Amino acid sequence: MAGFLVWFWNERFWLPHNVTWADLKNTEESTFPQAEDLYVACPLAFFIFIIRLVFERFIARPCALGLKIQANGPRKAQTNAILEKVFTAITMHPDEKRLEGLSKQLDWDVRTIQRWFRQRRNQEKPSTLTRFCESMWRFTFYLYIFTYGVRYLKKTSWLWNTRECWYNYPYQALTVDLHYYYILELSFYLSLLFSQFTDIRRKDCLLMFMHHVATVSLIMLSYVNNMARVGTLVLCLHDASDVLLEAAKMANYAKYQRLCNVLFIMFALVFISSRLGLYPVWILNTTLFESWDIVGPYPSWWVFNGLLVLLQGLHIFWSYLIVKIACKAISKGKVGKWNPLHVSKDDRSDIESSSDEEEVAPSAHKHHTNGTNGSHGTNGFLSSACHDEH
């Protein structure tokens, strides 16, 4: 273990040339980021998760009920021991051969069995009230942390001149405000990383897991080697669009469609302009080029920038999905009735199909299989509208 720690904390990996850990020890005159500071993030992440449970139960839920959001979920499937055993022990998506075998065994037609499995899968999905509570929690945190970040950064020199992130690096003192900002963000993303396995499961959950891992890694790496100044810019930039996305989701759940449309358009504009515009021009420019000129590259510098480029790749993918949904609405001439969070079957991620859709007659079902919105259309969210899109 001692040998592993020596290898892991190799100064030539973490720090620029001719800089040692001893140079960054805290003194009476200066305080620098220390790796052990990050230990507090784990219990704080658990505490944030507890706060979330209390918030959703005693604040978000009453708000949802006040907006007349119903607590009931999708329609329950008819009780059947044989199908339930197949569903829980074998597969939730039976193939044609298994469907035919079940049809003979139960003396049901194949279509009825398919409908039962659809209803049973949807039965596992959370209600609209649960979704609203989750979004309200995220909205509240993002609004708070974004407001805090803006108020903090407007007093700093590196917000206005990004080269200040690298002058006298890494001998840049750690302030109380910066420490609080970093630890709180890290704790929140740690709580998201673990709660993703218990939260609403979406189609792009693997991408979001990668996103959370990259974000947590970036926060920890930039804190340990004292790239915290540019790290605060990255955090604040990412929080900006998340506030609008969660607000749009809440408006959608509450059936305030015009407000949802406006908020989603604002989200799309902020997301695309910040993550395809400001992020590469402002953030990647300073981490890749300005830091190269002032400090020069070293091993952890390459890892840090590699993770930032990975985030940019995710930004491009999610921006593509946002534009795809908008173009689809415009091409079909449904902009006036457009619900950007109520999207086609190919782009949804929350619910496979609505319980109403499952009960319609075969001809009506066939009419809606193109995935377009209708009275029995699919009900799901754009993949890019997963938690937080950091």
C-alpha positions in Angstrom: 0.0 0.0 0.0 2.8 2.4 0.8 4.4 1.7 -2.5 1.1 2.3 -4.3 0.6 5.6 -2.5 4.1 6.7 -3.5 3.4 5.8 -7.1 -0.1 7.4 -7.1 1.1 10.7 -5.6 4.1 11.0 -7.9 4.9 14.7 -8.1 6.0 14.4 -11.7 2.5 13.3 -12.6 0.5 15.8 -10.6 2.6 18.9 -10.6 4.6 21.0 -13.0 8.3 20.6 -13.3 10.4 21.6 -10.2 7.3 21.8 -8.0 6.9 19.4 -5.1 4.1 18.7 -2.6 6.3 20.3 0.1 6.0 23.6 -1.8 2.2 23.4 -1.5 2.0 22.7 2.2 -0.2 25.1 4.2 1.5 27.9 6.1 0.4 30.8 8.3 0.7 33.1 5.2 -0.9 30.9 2.6 -3.4 28.0 2.3 -3.4 25.7 -0.7 -5.7 22.9 -1.7 -4.9 19.6 0.0 -6.0 16.1 -1.2 -7.3 15.3 2.3 -9.8 18.2 2.0 -11.8 16.0 -0.4 -12.5 13.4 2.3 -15.3 15.5 3.7 -17.2 15.3 0.3 -18.3 11.7 0.9 -20.2 12.2 4.2 -21.4 15.5 2.8 -22.8 13.7 -0.3 -24.7 11.4 2.0 -26.0 14.4 3.9 -27.1 16.1 0.7 -29.0 12.9 -0.3 -30.8 13.0 3.1 -31.7 16.7 2.5 -33.0 15.7 -0.9 -35.3 13.1 0.6 -36.6 15.6 3.1 -37.0 18.3 0.5 -38.9 16.0 -1.9 -41.2 14.8 0.8 -42.1 18.0 2.7 -41.5 20.8 0.1 -41.6 19.4 -3.5 -44.5 17.0 -2.9 -46.9 19.6 -1.4 -46.0 21.9 -4.3 -46.8 19.2 -6.8 -50.1 18.4 -5.2 -50.9 22.1 -5.1 -50.4 22.1 -8.9 -52.8 19.2 -9.1 -50.1 16.7 -10.2 -51.5 13.2 -9.6 -49.5 10.7 -7.6 -50.9 7.7 -9.5 -48.5 6.0 -11.9 -49.1 3.9 -15.1 -52.0 1.4 -15.2 -51.1 -1.9 -13.5 -51.0 -5.1 -15.5 -53.5 -7.9 -14.8 -52.3 -10.3 -12.1 -50.9 -13.5 -13.7 -48.4 -15.7 -11.9 -46.9 -17.3 -15.0 -46.2 -14.0 -16.8 -45.0 -12.4 -13.6 -42.4 -15.3 -13.2 -41.2 -14.8 -16.8 -41.0 -11.1 -16.3 -39.0 -11.2 -13.0 -36.9 -14.3 -13.5 -36.3 -14.5 -17.3 -36.9 -11.5 -19.4 -38.9 -8.2 -19.6 -38.8 -8.3 -23.4 -39.8 -11.8 -24.6 -39.0 -12.8 -28.2 -41.5 -14.2 -30.7 -40.8 -17.8 -29.8 -41.4 -17.3 -26.1 -44.5 -15.2 -26.8 -45.9 -18.0 -28.9 -45.2 -20.6 -26.2 -46.9 -18.4 -23.5 -49.8 -17.9 -25.9 -50.4 -21.7 -26.1 -49.8 -22.2 -22.4 -52.3 -19.4 -21.3 -54.6 -19.6 -24.3 -54.1 -15.9 -24.8 -53.4 -14.3 -28.1 -49.9 -12.9 -28.7 -51.0 -9.3 -28.8 -52.6 -9.5 -25.4 -49.4 -11.0 -23.9 -47.4 -8.2 -25.6 -49.7 -5.6 -24.0 -49.3 -7.3 -20.6 -45.5 -7.0 -20.8 -45.7 -3.4 -21.9 -48.0 -2.5 -19.0 -45.8 -4.5 -16.6 -42.7 -2.6 -17.8 -44.4 0.7 -17.4 -45.6 -0.3 -14.0 -41.9 -0.1 -12.9 -41.8 3.5 -13.9 -42.3 6.4 -11.4 -45.3 8.6 -11.4 -45.4 12.2 -12.7 -45.4 13.4 -9.1 -42.1 11.5 -8.4 -40.6 13.0 -11.6 -41.7 16.5 -10.6 -40.2 16.2 -7.1 -36.9 15.0 -8.6 -36.8 17.9 -11.0 -37.7 20.4 -8.3 -34.8 19.2 -6.2 -32.4 19.6 -9.0 -33.8 23.0 -10.0 -33.4 24.3 -6.5 -29.8 23.1 -6.1 -28.8 24.3 -9.5 -30.4 27.7 -9.0 -28.6 28.1 -5.6 -25.2 26.9 -6.8 -25.3 28.9 -10.0 -26.3 32.1 -8.2 -23.5 31.5 -5.7 -21.0 30.8 -8.5 -21.9 34.0 -10.3 -21.7 36.1 -7.2 -18.4 34.6 -6.3 -16.8 34.8 -9.8 -17.8 38.4 -10.6 -15.4 39.4 -7.8 -12.5 37.4 -9.2 -9.8 38.5 -11.7 -9.9 35.3 -13.8 -13.5 35.7 -14.8 -12.5 38.7 -16.9 -9.0 37.5 -17.9 -8.6 33.7 -18.1 -4.8 34.0 -18.2 -5.1 34.9 -14.5 -5.9 31.2 -14.0 -2.2 30.4 -14.8 -0.2 33.3 -13.5 1.9 32.2 -10.5 0.5 28.7 -10.9 0.4 26.5 -8.8 1.1 28.9 -5.9 -2.4 30.3 -5.9 -3.9 30.6 -2.4 -7.2 28.8 -1.6 -9.9 31.1 -0.3 -12.8 30.0 1.9 -15.4 30.8 -0.8 -13.5 28.8 -3.5 -13.2 25.8 -1.0 -16.9 25.9 -0.2 -17.9 26.1 -3.9 -15.7 23.2 -4.9 -16.6 20.9 -2.0 -20.3 21.5 -2.4 -20.2 20.9 -6.1 -18.2 17.7 -5.6 -20.5 16.4 -2.9 -23.6 17.1 -5.1 -22.2 15.2 -8.1 -21.1 12.3 -5.9 -24.7 12.1 -4.6 -25.9 12.1 -8.3 -23.3 9.4 -9.2 -24.7 7.0 -6.6 -28.4 8.0 -6.7 -28.5 7.5 -10.4 -29.0 3.8 -9.7 -32.1 4.5 -7.7 -33.4 7.5 -9.6 -35.6 7.5 -12.7 -33.8 5.3 -15.3 -33.4 6.8 -18.7 -32.2 5.5 -22.0 -28.9 7.6 -21.9 -28.1 6.5 -18.3 -24.8 5.1 -19.3 -23.8 8.4 -21.0 -24.9 10.3 -17.8 -22.9 7.9 -15.7 -19.8 8.7 -17.8 -20.7 12.3 -17.5 -20.8 12.2 -13.7 -17.6 10.2 -13.5 -15.8 12.7 -15.8 -17.2 15.6 -13.8 -16.2 14.1 -10.4 -12.8 13.2 -11.8 -12.3 16.8 -13.1 -13.3 18.4 -9.8 -11.0 16.2 -7.8 -8.1 16.4 -10.2 -8.3 20.2 -10.6 -8.5 20.6 -6.8 -5.5 18.4 -6.0 -3.2 20.1 -8.5 -4.7 23.5 -7.8 -6.4 24.2 -11.2 -9.4 25.4 -9.1 -9.6 28.8 -10.7 -10.4 27.4 -14.2 -12.5 24.7 -12.5 -14.9 27.3 -11.1 -15.4 28.7 -14.6 -16.3 25.2 -15.9 -18.7 24.5 -13.0 -20.6 27.8 -13.3 -20.8 27.5 -17.1 -22.4 24.1 -16.9 -24.9 25.0 -14.2 -26.4 27.8 -16.3 -28.4 25.7 -18.6 -29.4 23.0 -16.1 -31.5 25.5 -14.2 -33.7 26.1 -17.3 -33.9 22.5 -18.2 -35.3 21.4 -14.8 -37.7 24.4 -14.8 -39.0 23.3 -18.2 -39.5 19.8 -16.9 -41.5 21.0 -14.0 -43.7 23.2 -16.3 -44.2 20.1 -18.5 -45.3 17.9 -15.5 -47.6 20.7 -14.3 -49.1 20.9 -17.9 -48.1 24.6 -18.3 -47.3 24.0 -21.9 -46.6 27.5 -23.1 -44.3 28.1 -20.2 -42.6 24.7 -20.9 -42.0 25.7 -24.5 -40.5 29.1 -23.6 -38.3 27.6 -21.0 -37.1 24.8 -23.2 -36.3 27.2 -26.0 -34.3 29.3 -23.5 -32.6 26.2 -22.3 -31.7 25.1 -25.9 -30.3 28.6 -26.7 -28.2 28.8 -23.5 -27.1 25.1 -23.7 -25.9 25.4 -27.3 -24.3 28.8 -27.0 -22.6 28.0 -23.8 -21.4 24.5 -24.5 -20.7 24.7 -28.2 -19.6 28.4 -28.1 -18.3 29.7 -24.8 -17.0 26.3 -23.6 -14.5 25.7 -26.5 -13.7 29.4 -27.1 -13.4 30.4 -23.4 -12.6 27.3 -21.4 -10.7 24.9 -23.8 -8.8 27.9 -25.2 -7.4 28.7 -21.8 -6.8 25.1 -20.6 -5.1 24.0 -23.8 -3.3 27.1 -25.2 -3.0 29.8 -22.5 -1.8 27.3 -19.9 0.6 25.8 -22.4 2.2 29.2 -23.0 2.4 30.2 -19.3 2.9 26.9 -17.5 3.6 24.2 -20.0 2.2 20.7 -20.2 2.8 17.9 -17.7 1.1 14.5 -17.2 -1.9 15.5 -15.1 -2.4 18.5 -17.5 -3.0 16.0 -20.3 -5.5 14.0 -18.2 -7.3 17.2 -17.2 -7.7 18.4 -20.8 -8.6 15.0 -22.0 -11.6 14.9 -19.6 -12.6 18.4 -20.7 -12.5 17.3 -24.4 -14.6 14.2 -23.4 -17.2 16.6 -21.9 -17.2 18.6 -25.2 -18.0 15.4 -27.1 -21.0 14.8 -24.8 -22.0 18.4 -25.4 -22.0 17.9 -29.1 -24.1 14.7 -28.9 -26.7 16.3 -26.6 -26.9 19.4 -28.8 -27.5 17.2 -31.8 -30.5 15.7 -30.0 -31.9 19.1 -29.0 -31.6 20.4 -32.6 -33.1 17.1 -33.9 -36.2 17.5 -31.8 -36.6 21.2 -32.8 -36.2 20.4 -36.5 -38.7 17.6 -36.4 -41.3 19.9 -34.8 -40.6 22.6 -37.5 -40.7 20.2 -40.4 -44.1 18.8 -39.3 -45.5 22.3 -38.9 -46.4 21.7 -35.2 -44.4 24.5 -33.7 -47.5 26.1 -32.2 -48.4 22.8 -30.5 -44.9 21.7 -29.9 -44.1 20.0 -26.6 -40.3 19.7 -26.7 -40.3 17.3 -23.7 -43.0 15.1 -25.2 -41.0 13.7 -28.0 -41.1 10.9 -30.6 -40.6 7.2 -29.8 -37.0 7.2 -31.1 -35.9 10.0 -28.8 -37.8 9.3 -25.6 -36.1 7.8 -22.6 -38.5 7.6 -19.7 -41.7 5.7 -20.6 -41.9 3.1 -23.4 -45.5 3.9 -24.2 -48.4 5.4 -22.4 -50.9 3.1 -20.7 -53.6 4.7 -22.8 -51.8 3.8 -26.0 -51.7 0.1 -24.9 -55.4 -0.1 -24.6 -56.4 1.3 -28.0 -57.6 -0.9 -30.8 -55.1 -2.4 -33.2 -56.0 0.0 -36.0 -55.5 3.0 -33.7 -52.3 1.6 -32.3 -51.0 1.2 -35.8 -51.8 4.8 -36.5 -49.6 6.0 -33.7 -46.6 3.7 -34.1 -44.8 6.4 -36.0 -44.1 8.0 -32.7 -45.7 11.4 -33.3 -47.6 13.1 -30.6 -51.3 12.5 -30.4 -53.9 11.9 -27.8 -52.3 8.6 -27.2 -48.8 9.5 -28.1 -45.7 8.4 -26.3 -44.8 10.2 -23.1 -41.0 10.6 -22.6 -38.2 13.0 -22.4 -35.5 13.9 -24.8 -32.4 11.9 -24.0 -30.4 15.1 -23.5 -32.9 16.1 -20.8 -31.5 13.5 -18.5 -30.3 14.8 -15.0 -28.5 17.2 -15.5 -26.8 17.3 -18.5 -23.4 18.3 -17.0 
